[in-house]
Amino acid sequence: MNQKTSDRESGASGRRSGERSGLFADYRTGPLHYDEMFGSENAPREHCRALWAALKDMPREEIAQMQKRAERSFLHEGITFSVYGEGSAHERIIPIDIIPRLVSAEDWHFLERGLRQRIKALNQFLSDIYGACQVLADGVIPVDVVRGCPQYRTEMRGVEVPLGAYVSVCGTDIVRTHAGFMVLEDNLRVPSGVSYMLANRQAVKTSLRDIFRRHRVRGIEHYGALLRQTLAELAPPAVSDPTIVLLTPGVYNSAFYEHMFLAHEMGVELVQGSDLLVHNGFVHMRTTEGLRRVDVIYRRVDDDFIDPLVFRPDSQLGTSGLFHAYQLGNVAIANAPGTGVADDKSVYAYVPDIIRYFLNEEPMLANVETHLCRHPEGLEYTLDNLDRLVVKVVGGAGGHGMLVGPHATPAERAAYAEEIRRDPANYISQPTLDLSCAPCLSDGGAAPRHVDLRPFVLHGRETRLVPGAFCRVALTPGSLVVNSSQGGGGKDLWVLPS
Amino acid sequence: MLSRNAQGLYWIGRYLERAQHGCRLLIDQLETLKDRSVEEIELSWRRLYGALGRVPLGGQLGSNLGDDWFMLADAYTLADDLTFEADNPDAVRSCLGTARENARQVRNTINKDLWTCLNLLFLGMRELSIEDIWQDRPAEFYQSTENAIRTFAGVADSTMYRDESWHFLQLGRFVERTQLLADLIDAQLATFPAGEQPTESDWLSLLRICGARVAYGRLFSLQVRPSLVVGFLVTDPLFSRSIRFGLGVISDALGVFSAGRPLTLEAGRRAGRLVARIDCEWPNHDLEDEDTTRALLQQVGQSSRLLHDDIRVAYFDYEIEDVPQS
């Protein structure tokens, strides 16, 4: 099942192997982590050789300058995200590391096929659990795992979803270990980060333009066009030239820059809930020329806040009556409400079975081994191996309420075990992963830092994706946390031509 | 376009104009500080605060008459009040901050060059205080800030598509300018009434604030007569810092996108009436009669405030009377 990565390290022949100079002079790889650039005996991997050769003798000051320029351009252009509850420093840039991460054509080909397979199966799964429920009847996944999930929306039962595309935009977190690529998490609600993928590309393309050109990196700039096309396909059938809007919670949302950026890329209006109103079952937006009908809403607000009449009544962000208009088929909402059930951490464990069940194929991308504490054997295993496992709360996100066993004290583990026993169904456990590393600038030289990648898959009439991803990097040495709010940064990811 | 976006652009226009006006007033004031007497300086501050409708911190001016050193210290405090005071929403930095915040919210309607222009202006000023600019040629600071605002206007002019977004930016800019000019000229007449022998430099300074010296000199020789100066700043249709010019832009912009709905027509009509008043009524009144001049100016100021309300209810906050058929 695990894929064979292109480990064809360049010949370990004497002179070149292990040769480290300039930028990479102090770079040390360890046996534990897969290194994205260097293979056995510290020789650059075949597909990284040209980049390595171009960078290794570049004066450190020059690279440091490029790095600074890239960061400054982010600040000037306002490519920032907001950090909640930080008083003055509200807007921060996501630090960029200008050494790109390279992905070979073979690896990308593999990833792409795996991602296409996954989104197809997940959409069929959602269609089924909000419709015929065959997958539950056949016992592939226990009923209570699905129905007990807080993200399961009974309101969606029987709703006709355009093209069956529940998930139109998916951001899948993928990590690599020595065993190959693995899906860490599917983000099927309102995945973010694609603007940083594009901004990082722009910045690195500018800084390393000669190197970039020589690599013939595959383009990603058409993402906005593909997204627009995908959204347009979801419009009610009677509408020939649909009006698309992007619904944002507003300027205080941490991803506001991205909302603005995508609306601009697609040439659609960026609206807030208060700009919309529902009349006679149709959605309109308030313009200077009066009301104008809206056909497709790419929403970047959570389910809870879409419509106060149906979901959270205290929400100020949504629009009353929106869900009703959706049920009538007068407006499309992407992603559909209720998709969160398919990226729930318990349901995640069943995705390989879901793929087999709906597509009759073996899953290409591996899952991380996951133990559900709701099952007695999973609970027992988790409690017995707490010092080696990562335990997560099922509905949690952003690392909240998580226990990293190897880093916790015995007392913390004991307290956590107590919590697990009290409500086993709320927990899952996974082995601690040895995420791969890639070289990052640190004190003028390159040093290994852990990375992951989040490609974005679009699904309308067909499945589309650009050859690229938001590559997140844990800038703190040794840290495995790549989250932007916790000191994570970004890298450009270059998919090479075959 | 989306009402909220139109509103954002409108306020960007207004706040940038207000910031620019503040810079121009302070540049002129710093000039006054160089060689005028303490009494003249005090009058000049009085005009400035009167034009902005603001009470200086501490409540009164000139408490230190006769003492040059205190007068200069006072200038420092007052300039701070008008430039960096966080509690003053009309201070230069506050205006730029508000303009930038509006721009952030409507960023998808403005291009990257415009945004960067405004963002850099704000970032460059965010950490500054009056100490930083006062030691070393404060006038240069105001000049460079004004230049940056002009650059924004220039970039807008040379890059923006002339759709509604352009017109709402223009509307904000000129609604603000018209109000500020009416208030400034009125404050000038209140501070330097005609009964007293006019000091030429007080009226030259008014022309300087409006950037009108050259144009005025070309039209009326170099002799500065208060009634001519006021007439020029109110009625000249070709001078971009005249009230008449501003009203012309507003009227044109409203004409472009009045959608035929009753309220939008109302805004256009009010602008039209104001233009007519300046074209037809102003020339007939006794130019030397300052009371009438001031009354007319105050009406113009009041009308342009109502114009703002018209625009708001016509385009931004309108009632939902009729929904288009789907």
Boltz contact constraints between the chains, C-beta under 6 A:
constraints:
  - contact:
      token1: [A, 76]
      token2: [B, 116]
      max_distance: 6.0
  - contact:
      token1: [A, 76]
      token2: [B, 120]
      max_distance: 6.0
  - contact:
      token1: [A, 78]
      token2: [B, 119]
      max_distance: 6.0
  - contact:
      token1: [A, 251]
      token2: [B, 104]
      max_distance: 6.0
  - contact:
      token1: [A, 251]
      token2: [B, 105]
      max_distance: 6.0
  - contact:
      token1: [A, 260]
      token2: [B, 107]
      max_distance: 6.0
  - contact:
      token1: [A, 260]
      token2: [B, 108]
      max_distance: 6.0
  - contact:
      token1: [A, 263]
      token2: [B, 108]
      max_distance: 6.0
  - contact:
      token1: [A, 264]
      token2: [B, 108]
      max_distance: 6.0
  - contact:
      token1: [A, 269]
      token2: [B, 2]
      max_distance: 6.0
  - contact:
      token1: [A, 270]
      token2: [B, 108]
      max_distance: 6.0
  - contact:
      token1: [A, 275]
      token2: [B, 2]
      max_distance: 6.0
  - contact:
      token1: [A, 275]
      token2: [B, 4]
      max_distance: 6.0
  - contact:
      token1: [A, 279]
      token2: [B, 323]
      max_distance: 6.0
  - contact:
      token1: [A, 282]
      token2: [B, 326]
      max_distance: 6.0
  - contact:
      token1: [A, 286]
      token2: [B, 3]
      max_distance: 6.0
  - contact:
      token1: [A, 287]
      token2: [B, 1]
      max_distance: 6.0
  - contact:
      token1: [A, 287]
      token2: [B, 2]
      max_distance: 6.0
  - contact:
      token1: [A, 287]
      token2: [B, 3]
      max_distance: 6.0
  - contact:
      token1: [A, 288]
      token2: [B, 1]
      max_distance: 6.0
  - contact:
      token1: [A, 288]
      token2: [B, 3]
      max_distance: 6.0
  - contact:
      token1: [A, 288]
      token2: [B, 6]
      max_distance: 6.0
  - contact:
      token1: [A, 288]
      token2: [B, 315]
      max_distance: 6.0
  - contact:
      token1: [A, 289]
      token2: [B, 259]
      max_distance: 6.0
  - contact:
      token1: [A, 291]
      token2: [B, 323]
      max_distance: 6.0
  - contact:
      token1: [A, 291]
      token2: [B, 324]
      max_distance: 6.0
  - contact:
      token1: [A, 293]
      token2: [B, 326]
      max_distance: 6.0
